[in-house]
């Protein structure tokens, strides 16, 4: 079973990936340095290092679905 505490919601707006709030510093509407096609490759099994541009914290994205990314650490 996938731990819900390791997931974070995201949105795609005009080929950009956003999160409503940064799980680390709380910044609002953060543009992530990843594209929707990278989310597809993550779904296919490729891991992706994600560095939040607002506070430079890092997580490894292990999987994704149309609403959430699954990371290697607790975000909630």
N, C-alpha and C positions, 0 to 999 in steps of 0.2 A: 504494500500500500504506500502511496506517495505521501510524504509528510506535508501537510498544508502549510506548516510554518516555514518551509523552504521555497514557497512560491511567492510571486509578486505579479500583480496585474499590469498589463501594458496595453497601449492603443497604437494603431497605425493610422497616421494622418498624412496623406499625400506622399506616400513612399518614405516616410520617416517614422521611426519607432520612438514613442514617448512613454514615460511613466507619470502618473498623476503626482506622486510624491516620492522623493528619494527615501529609501528605507534606512539610511544612515544619518543624513543631516536634515531631512525634512523639507528640502527645497521643492518648490512646486513646478509642475510641467517641465520635467527634465527630458531633453532630447538625448537619446542614447546613441552612442557611436556604433550603430548596427543597422543594417537594412533588412527589409522583410525577406529577401532571398536568403539571408544568413539564418533567419529563424527556420526556414525550410530545411537547410542543411543540419541544423541542430535537431530538428524532428527526426531526421534520417540517421542520427547517431553521432554526429560530430560535435565535440565540445567547443565552447567559445568563451574566451576570457573577456569579461565585460568590466570596463573601468567607468565608473560614474563620473562624468565631467565636472559635477558640482563640488565633490569632496574627495575625489580620486580613490575611493574605496573600490576594492576589486572582489568580484565573485566569478565563479565558473558556471556558465549556463550549461546544464546537463540535458534539458529537454524543454519543449514548449508545446503549447496547444494554442488555439485561436485567441485565448484570453489571458493566459498566465505563462510565465517562464519559471522553470524549476532550476534551482541553484544548489550548490554544494554546501551552503551554510544557511543558518536560520536568519530570516529577514523580518519575522513578526515577533 
